[in-house]
Amino acid sequence: MEQWRALIPESIFRKYDFYNFNSAVEILTQSYPEEFAEIVWTLERFEIKLDDILEKGGNESNIPKKLNELLRPMDWKEIEISGDLVVRLLEGKSGRMNCHVRKRHFIP
C-alpha cells in the first residue's frame, strides 16, 4: 500500500498532487527532516493565482519570484546539476541472452 502518503501533511496533500518516485518521500522525510519541514512550510504558503499565469514575465515570471521570496530567507539557492553518463561495452553474456556486437569506433 502507499504508506508514504501518511508522511505528507494534510495541509499540502490536499493542495498538490504527489508522486513518490524511488521512495523519494521516505528518503527525504527520514534523512533530511529539516529540509522536508522547510519544503512543507513553503508549500503551505505558496500560491499561484490566475494573474500570475497571465502576466508576462520577461526573463522571470511572477511564479518563481514568489517561490524565491519564500525559500531564499531559509538559505535555499538555485543550482544547476550536470552529469556525464559513462557507457561501457561488456562483450559476452548479458543476463539470459547472448549479445553479439559489432565494434564501432566513434570519434567525437
SVG drawing of the C-alpha trace seen along z (x, -y; Angstrom):
<svg xmlns="http://www.w3.org/2000/svg" viewBox="-7 -41 45 58">
<polyline fill="none" stroke="black" stroke-width="0.4" points="0.0,0.0 1.0,-3.6 2.2,-4.2 4.3,-7.2 1.2,-9.3 1.0,-9.4 4.3,-11.2 2.9,-14.2 1.0,-16.6 -2.7,-17.0 -2.2,-20.8 -0.3,-20.3 -1.6,-16.8 -5.0,-18.4 -3.3,-21.3 -0.9,-19.4 -0.5,-16.1 2.3,-14.0 4.1,-11.2 6.7,-9.1 9.5,-8.1 12.1,-5.6 10.9,-6.2 11.8,-9.9 9.3,-10.8 10.6,-8.2 14.2,-9.3 13.5,-13.0 11.5,-12.7 13.9,-10.3 17.2,-11.6 16.5,-15.3 13.7,-16.1 14.7,-19.8 14.7,-20.3 11.4,-18.5 9.9,-20.8 11.1,-23.8 9.6,-22.4 6.3,-21.8 6.3,-25.3 7.0,-26.8 4.3,-24.7 1.7,-25.7 2.3,-29.4 2.9,-29.2 0.0,-30.1 -0.3,-30.6 -3.1,-32.9 -4.6,-33.3 -2.9,-36.8 0.5,-35.1 -0.1,-32.8 -1.5,-35.5 1.2,-38.2 4.1,-38.4 7.3,-37.8 10.2,-38.6 13.2,-36.7 11.4,-35.5 7.6,-35.4 6.0,-36.2 5.7,-32.5 9.4,-31.7 9.8,-35.1 7.1,-34.2 8.8,-30.9 12.2,-32.5 10.8,-35.0 9.8,-32.0 12.9,-29.9 15.8,-32.4 15.4,-33.5 16.0,-29.9 19.2,-29.9 17.9,-27.8 19.6,-28.6 19.0,-27.6 21.7,-25.3 22.4,-23.5 23.4,-19.9 25.0,-18.2 26.5,-14.8 28.0,-12.5 26.9,-9.1 29.7,-6.6 28.8,-3.6 31.0,-0.5 30.6,2.3 30.7,5.7 31.1,8.5 29.7,11.9 26.7,13.0 24.3,10.4 21.6,11.8 19.9,14.7 20.7,13.8 24.0,13.7 24.9,10.4 26.7,10.2 28.0,6.7 29.9,5.3 32.5,2.9 32.3,-0.6 34.6,-3.4 33.2,-6.9 35.4,-10.0 33.9,-13.0"/>
</svg>
